[in-house]
Amino acid sequence: MLSLGNCVRILLSTWAIFVIAIKRIISQKGLALASLIGLVFSIGLTTSIPVYTDAVYFRLFNESLNPNQSTSSTINKKAPFALLFAFQVDSNHLKRWEEVQPASQFISQQAAARIGLPLKQVVRYFNSDTMSLFPKGETNFNNTKTMLGWYSFSTLNDLETHITILEGRFPVVNRTPGSTVEVLISKNMADKLGLQAGEEYTTFARMAMPDSGAIVAVTIPIRIAGIWTPSDPTDSYWFIQTSFLDERMLVTEEIFSQQLASFIAGPIYTCMWYLMMDGSNVLYADAGPISGRITSVYQQAAEMLPDLKLLQSPLDALAAYHSNSVLLTVQLYAFSLPILGLLLAFVSMTAGLSVEQRRNEIAVMRSRGAVILQMIGIAALEGLILGAIGLGLSIPISLIIAGWIGQVRTFLDFGALSSLPVRMTKTSLEYGLAAVALALLSQILPTIGAARHTVTTYKQERSRMLRKPWWQRAWLDMLLFIPTGYGAYLLRQQGAVALMGNRNPFDNPLLFLIPALCVFSLSLFFMRLMPLLVSAVAWLSSKTRSVGLLMASRQLSRTPSFYITPLMLLILTLSLSAYTASLAVTVDRHLYDQTFYSVGGDLKFLDFGESQNNSSPFGGGGTAAASNDNSSGDSSGFAISSASTDTEPVWVFLPVQEYLKIPGITKVARVGRYPASASMGGTNQDGTFLGIDRYDFPLVSFWRSDFSSTNMGALMNFLAMYPDGVLIPQSYVGQEGMKIGDTLPVIVKIYGDQVKVDYKIVGGFKYFPTWYPSTGPLIVGNLDYLFDEAGGMFPYQVWLKTMPGLDLNKLQQHDTSADGTVRLADLYMDSALTDIEIEQALPQRQGLFGVLSVGFFAAGLLTVLGFLLYALFSFRRRFIELGVLRAIGLSYGQMVSYLAWELAFLILMGIGAGTFLGVGTASWFIPYLQLGYGEAAYIPPYVIQISWPAILQIYSLFGIVFVLGLVGLVIMLQQMKISQAIKLGETV
């Protein structure tokens, strides 16, 4: 047991450590502030990822249970967190009211509490078996002529607060045996049968007794107490569609359980319980436990009422919500590891600078009796104080960052209109605490190294600062080439990520870490070569008369370990920024190319015209059809097809140029796409014939120069010179019978008819919009020539060129031309821009580009701050050295030149190495990172886009760093007094 004296000593020692930690933070306010900024960005970005994944998948979770969707004609819309229990028996095993009450009370009163969610509403629904309805006094219940229909008794709790009585009053119970039962009927039922409030009728049915199963005749007199209509049909209370209740006579629960029971021993035929709970505060970490509790509640209710069904629940959506959120969190962390590594490097650098400033102080304290544990305790407490402040400040920052990620359309583009309901979660805080722990570790590790020295060993250690850093002595840079080379080999072997079957390429983020690992290992290798490079510069500068250039180059060559961290920060920032920006720009450009290639152009739809023959398989109501029966093309202005026989369908088409009358459409072209077969490559192959208008097609279609060795204009000229000419894939051109000028017999299948046409091969292509080689060969020819050979016009696609930035929704709102002749209403239009917007909103893509965009800004900002800190503390570390140089005769201009050349060397080496590594990595790896599924993902192939604008932004940033750093050093140089610099004692 500790004595009182020992406890007091421990408390005093702890208090002393706390006081020293606070004083050290105050004494180095600038460095502490820089460390705090780095912590805030690091923790904010770390916590923003789970915040984003929770928000985006919670939104998708709610959308998966869209209240406007229903899969049943009976069950109405469903809320996201709603349970629908249902129980139904057959007519021979009706249930008594008492038999279902244990389950009913459990579901109504205990289920939500056991699930752990607030209960917003519970609706109970009970229904009897159907009975025939007759006028009052009818005794011949076999007389179908007097029967009014089949109806049943139903009850819903809280009915009176959700309906409006149009006529009559609300029913009341009459406990007298055999008394008339008062019911409510819907307005639709009253209108259908001509019933009125106050009228009396008789219901009859033959029902089975619950126990014996004996069939008995049941007659129930009823009185229509009132006629009802729902007060608000859209209220969530109506989980059953109100139209379904048109065949139900509604009563209160009291009437159903007491008065009806006097007529029917077992009145229960169907039961339903609808529980709507509040899940607005559900987090993805709660999804698994909530799913387990819902299952447990259902199992317990089913034990009370066997054959009970759970018709609706969020179980499937919760499972997907939980698994997808966890998966996306892991993926985004894997993608953001390079950026997080840069941020951690900044935090480590500031911690290293802080410890370096205090190494003499730590050595003195160790020499005067302080133990290593006390030094570590002071550093740990200092790190905990900064970490706690950083964690508190990072919480709102992380919410802002998550909101930015949710608004990303592509790299550095935060223009998406959607917004996410972001919120801080327990999991996010746990990740934030993990980031604080890493930062604390980066603070403690340098302290441990410094605390091992006394004053004597510290001086000895400073004299050996010329030795290589530990990672060079361990050959870490060389060892990292092994996984880097293996990963590059795997990417090269598989050809592209898109060739990985039907797997989502985002599911394997390790493939995307290989380039970052390559950049890191090459950066380390460059740091090994850097002293040799600087030594060569020093040798060359010795041939000049520039004192500043010579001193700067020799300083860097002799003490490389002092400059490794800031130089690595510059190189990694530029190289990773160049690579990620180029990857993002390339992927984004490819999304546009891929989508426009798939669609063919901006917009397209199928024009069926109007069939003039009732036997048309299209029913004669096609799009853009004229609403008249005039068959004369001259008077109506419509293009009319002819037919070889009277039995074949004849179509009427609006001239395609009429579509230009619709606002927002600038160009239009006809494209006929029909199945075809031809002898190609020595075998008869099924493929596609694409008929085009050679003049209009280039104006609306998507085309790239690498689609063919011949430009688009020349290909269209070939078709103009030869009306019977066709273009075929270049892979077939040159084969036997497939040379330019050869005849190619083609059978084209056009809506039930086959047309055999002899075409002439006039050109070839490698890629053609909408064509994928797996679908068979594509033959491109003149559409008018095909129609001439077929004897008439047939339905074709209409490709449209729209104004830049045109909203498809606005186009559909203004889908009729001014003269009313052209309409795009009720059409399925394939829009490239719509498909792009859908793809850009995918959580994986949006999260990836969001993290990269935010990381780009954070890395750039912290690199500026980190390099300025390096310049400041480098000056302070060499304060005596610089003072001695001034004292032996170096002029003020030579000193400025010395410091300027030193900064310039570092920045220029960072720019050179960073640009080389970033551009080289992008050029080498991006072709193997083509994203997507199957064949459509790599057709058309990537066109590598080096993001020079982003690289120039980093150049500008480094230029600002140089100017600010030099200005700060010049100011400090002006304020330096030689007498202070060369005083006896230690460095500041």
C-alpha positions, 0 to 999 in steps of 0.5 A: 500500500502506498503511503501518504508521502508517496502519493503526494510525491506522485501527485506533485511529479504528475503536476510538474509534468503537466506544468512543464508540458503547458509551458513548453506549448506556450513557449513554442506557440508557432510550432504548436499552432502548426502542429495543431493545424496538421492534426485538425486536417489529419483528424478531419479527413480521417473522420470525414470518410466514415461520416460520408459513407454513413450519410451516403448509404443511409440516403441509399437505404431510405431510397431503397425503401422509397415510400412512393414504391409498392410491390403490392396492389393491396399494401400501400406505400411503406416507410423506411423503418416499418414492420408489417406482420400478417396472419391469415388462416383458411376458411376452415380454421378461423380464429377466436379474438382471444387467440390472437391477442397475446401476439397482438399485444406483444407486437403493438406494445413491446416490439418497438421497445425491444427493437430499440427504436421510437414508435411513431405509429401502430395500426392493427387490422382485423378482418373476417371471412367474406359474407354475402350481403342481402336486403333486410328480410331476405330469407332465401340466401340461395337467391343470387338475384337479390344478393348485393355482393360479397363483403367482410367485416374489418376493423382498424384502431384509431379509425375515427381520427383518420376518416371523414363521415360524409353521411350518418355517424360513427358506429357504436356497440350494442352488447345485447345478444342478436342486436343489429351491428352498426357498420361504416361503408366507403363512399365508393361502395355506397355509390356502387350499390346505392346505399344510404346511412340508416338502411338495414341489410342482412349478411349471410355465410356458412362458416366452420366452427373454430374447434369442431370444424362443423359448418354452421349458417351465420346470419348477421343483421347490419345497419349502415351507421355512416359513409366514410372517406379517408381524411388524408389518403396519403397519411402513413396510417393507410398502409392498406390502400383505401380502394381495398377497403371498398369491399369491407364493412368497417366496425370498431375493435369493440364491436368486432371483438364483442358484438360480432363474436356473439354471431361468429365463434371465430371472427378472425380470418386475417390480421395485420400489424403495421409498426412505423418506427423512427430510424432517423438516428440509425447509424451503420454501426447500429444496422447489425444489432437492429437487424438481430433484434427485429429477427428476435421480435419476429421469432417471439411473435411467431411462437405466440401465433404460428404461421405469422408472416413478416411481409415488410421490414428493413432487414434486407436494406439494413444488411446491405446498408451495413455491409456496403458502408463498411466496405466503402469505408475500407475502400476509401481509406485504402485510396486515401492512404497516400494522402493520409501518409502525407498528412502524417508526414507533416505531423511527424515533421513538426514533432521532429522539429519540436523535439530538435529544438528541445534536444539540448534542453532534454539532454540537460534535464537528463544530466540533472537527474530526470528519467526517460519516463518523465521525458516521455510523459511530458511529450505524451501529455503535450501530445494529448493536449494538442490531440484533444484540442485538434479532435474537438476542432476537427469534428465540425471540419470533418462534417464540412469535408464529408459534405464537400465529398458528397457534392463532388462530380469529379476531381476538384469539381464540387458542383453536384446539386445533391447534399448529404445529411451528414452527422457525427457517428461513434465510429467516426470518433473512434477513427478520430481517436485512432488518428490522435493515437498515431499523432501521439506516437509520432510525438513520442518516438522522437522524444524517446530517441532524444531522451536517451542522451545526456549533454555529453552523448548529445554532443557526441551524437551531433558530431555524427550527424553525417551518417545516413538515415536508418532507412538507407542503412536498412535498404528500405528503398530497395526492398520496397521495389519488390512489392512495387515490381510485383504489383506492376507485373500483375497489372501488366499481366491482366492488361487492365482492371476492366478485364477482371470479369464482372467485379467492381474495380473499386473493390480492390483498392490495393491495385490503386495503391501500387502506383503510390507505392511506386512513387514512394519507393522511387522518392526514397531512392532519389533521396539516396542519389540526392547527395551525389547530385548536389555534390556534382552541382557543388563541383560545378558551382566551385567554378563560378564566382557565386559565393551563395551558390557554392555555399548552398550546394556544399551545405546540402551535400554535406548534411543531407539528413537535415533536408530529407524530410522537407524535400520528401514532402515536396517530392511526394506532394507534387508526384502524388498530386500529379499522378492522382490529378492525371488519373482523375482527369483521365478517368473522368474524360473516359467516362464521357468518351465511354458513355457517348460512345455507348449512346452514339451522341448526345441523345437518341430515341427510336422513331416508329413513325405511324403504321398505315396497316393495322397489322403493324406490330407497333400498333400504329401509334408511334412517336412523331406520327401525324394524327391524320389518315391522309396517305398523300405525302405531298399534301401532309408533308410527311415521308411515306414508305411504300411496300411491295405488297398490300399486306406489308406494313407501311410507315409514315415518318415526319421529316427528320429536320422537323425535330430542329424546331424543338428548343435546345436541339441543334442537329439531327440525323437518322440512324437505322440499326438492323440485324444483318448477316454476311460472309466475313473472314471466311465464315457466315457471321451474324452482326449489325447493319448501321444505316446512316445519313452520310452528311448529318451523321458526323454532325451528331455522332461522337468520334475520336481520331483513333477510331480509324486510320482514315478521318471521319470526313474521308469515310463519309466521302467514300459513302457519298461517292459510292451509294452502295458502299459500306465500311467494315471493321479494319480487322477484316479488311485485307482478308480474302474477299474483303479488300477495298473495292470487293463486293460484300453480299449482306442480308439485312433483317428489317422488321420481319423482312429480309433484304439481300443487298450486294455492297462494295467495301469502300473503307474500314474502322477500328471503332465505331460509335455504339459498336462492340466486337462481341456483338459481331461485325458491324457494317456501315452504309447509306440508310437511303440506299437500304430503304430503296433496296427494301422498297420502303422506309422502316423505323429508325433511330433519331440521333440528336445534338443538343445545346451545351448544358441543356437539361433533359428535364427541361427538354421534356418540359418543352417537348413540343415545337411551336407549331405543334407538329413535333413532340417528344412526349412519352418517349424513352430517350437514351441520354449520354449526359443523364447516364454520366450524371448517374455514374458520377453519383455512385458512392464509390466514385464520388467518395474516391474523387472527393477524398482525392480532391480534399486531400489535394488541397490539404496536402498542398496547404500543409506542404506550404506550411511545413516547408516554411517551418523548415526554413524558419527552424533551419535558420534558428538551428544554424544561428551561430553558424550564420553569425560567424559567417557574417563576422568573418566578412560575408556581406548581407547580399551574399548571405541572402544569396546563400539562403535563397540558393538553398531554398531554390535548390530544394524547391527545384529538386522537389519540382524536378523529381516530383514532376518526373515521378508523377508524370512517369507513374501516370504514363506507366500505370494509368493505361492499366487502370481502366475502370469498369465492367467487361468489354464496354469498359475498355472500348474506347481505350483510355487516352492518357490525360496528364493534368498539367493545370493541376501540376502548374497549380503545384508549381505556383504553390511552390513559387509562393513557398519560395517567396514567403520562405525567403522573405521570412529568412531575410527579415530574420537575417536583418534582425540578427545581431552578430554579438548574439550569434557568436556568444558563448553557449549553446545554439538557440 
